[in-house]
Amino acid sequence: MFILSLTYKTDLSDADRHMETHMAWVKSGYDKGLFLASGRKNPRTGGVILARGGRPEIETMVAADPFTIHGIADYEITEFIATTTVPGLEDLKL
């Protein structure tokens, strides 16, 4: 499992300008079964995506994000192994 933490490196107006295509990209991650949860950071300095899959697949996905392509945000990809979950989220455990 991965935490994808993106941090804006340009003005929010740049992010807003590319938000529609970024959200289409996010939807594609859900459609592929890679993304489990996503949302904005508060304060709005970027976003976070909880993802699953192999590292190469995740890195390829991140490289295809319009925010990456247009230099809007940098990603930090952190892999972790969920060993304990609340009831109902057992599928997240390795």
C-alpha positions as a printed NumPy array, in Angstrom:
array([[  0.   ,   0.   ,   0.   ],
       [  1.151,   3.544,  -0.68 ],
       [  0.56 ,   7.05 ,   0.578],
       [  0.929,   9.507,  -2.301],
       [  1.477,  12.95 ,  -0.818],
       [  1.493,  15.721,  -3.369],
       [  2.654,  19.231,  -2.583],
       [  1.931,  22.189,  -4.828],
       [  5.01 ,  23.987,  -6.088],
       [  3.15 ,  26.713,  -8.001],
       [  0.311,  29.102,  -7.236],
       [ -3.114,  27.642,  -6.467],
       [ -4.384,  29.321,  -9.623],
       [ -2.162,  26.944, -11.617],
       [ -3.592,  23.957,  -9.737],
       [ -7.129,  25.231, -10.303],
       [ -6.436,  25.621, -14.025],
       [ -5.482,  21.923, -14.275],
       [ -7.936,  20.589, -11.674],
       [-10.439,  19.162, -14.169],
       [ -7.831,  17.026, -15.929],
       [ -6.244,  16.08 , -12.594],
       [ -9.615,  14.888, -11.297],
       [-10.145,  12.841, -14.487],
       [ -6.75 ,  11.265, -13.753],
       [ -7.823,  10.577, -10.14 ],
       [-11.009,   8.925, -11.423],
       [ -8.92 ,   6.706, -13.7  ],
       [ -6.936,   5.571, -10.647],
       [-10.17 ,   4.519,  -8.961],
       [-11.407,   2.86 , -12.168],
       [ -8.177,   0.82 , -12.33 ],
       [ -8.633,  -0.283,  -8.702],
       [ -5.435,   1.482,  -7.586],
       [ -6.844,   4.358,  -5.509],
       [ -8.684,   3.737,  -2.249],
       [ -9.139,   7.275,  -0.883],
       [ -8.085,  10.792,  -1.865],
       [ -8.537,  14.416,  -0.926],
       [ -7.039,  17.844,  -0.326],
       [ -4.647,  18.705,   2.448],
       [ -5.862,  21.283,   4.963],
       [ -4.535,  23.921,   4.618],
       [ -4.677,  23.55 ,   0.831],
       [ -1.014,  22.865,   0.073],
       [ -1.629,  19.739,  -2.004],
       [ -3.373,  16.416,  -1.561],
       [ -3.1  ,  12.824,  -0.408],
       [ -4.019,   9.572,  -2.14 ],
       [ -4.136,   6.159,  -0.494],
       [ -3.241,   3.618,  -3.191],
       [ -2.48 ,  -0.053,  -3.689],
       [ -0.59 ,  -1.943,  -6.364],
       [  3.038,  -2.445,  -7.261],
       [  5.566,   0.367,  -7.02 ],
       [  6.236,   0.458, -10.791],
       [  2.494,   0.751, -11.468],
       [  2.132,   3.53 ,  -8.881],
       [  5.163,   5.428, -10.23 ],
       [  3.786,   5.171, -13.778],
       [  0.433,   6.469, -12.565],
       [  2.031,   9.424, -10.745],
       [  4.065,  10.308, -13.858],
       [  0.808,  10.515, -15.852],
       [ -0.879,  13.001, -13.473],
       [ -1.417,  16.352, -15.212],
       [ -0.095,  17.985, -12.032],
       [  3.19 ,  16.122, -12.587],
       [  3.256,  16.729, -16.343],
       [  2.663,  20.495, -15.965],
       [  4.986,  20.943, -12.968],
       [  2.159,  21.848, -10.582],
       [  3.067,  19.437,  -7.777],
       [  5.758,  17.124,  -6.475],
       [  4.869,  13.67 ,  -5.168],
       [  6.287,  11.815,  -2.208],
       [  5.531,   8.102,  -2.485],
       [  5.62 ,   6.238,   0.837],
       [  5.089,   2.494,   0.925],
       [  3.686,   0.932,   4.072],
       [  2.291,  -2.389,   5.197],
       [ -1.027,  -2.199,   7.001],
       [ -0.938,  -4.777,   9.797],
       [ -3.922,  -3.574,  11.818],
       [ -7.208,  -2.048,  10.663],
       [-10.642,  -1.228,  11.991],
       [-13.382,  -3.757,  11.24 ],
       [-14.425,  -3.492,   7.612],
       [-10.987,  -2.546,   6.285],
       [ -9.328,  -5.951,   6.661],
       [ -8.71 ,  -6.081,   2.873],
       [ -6.075,  -3.364,   3.355],
       [ -3.867,  -5.68 ,   5.395],
       [ -1.073,  -7.568,   3.668]])
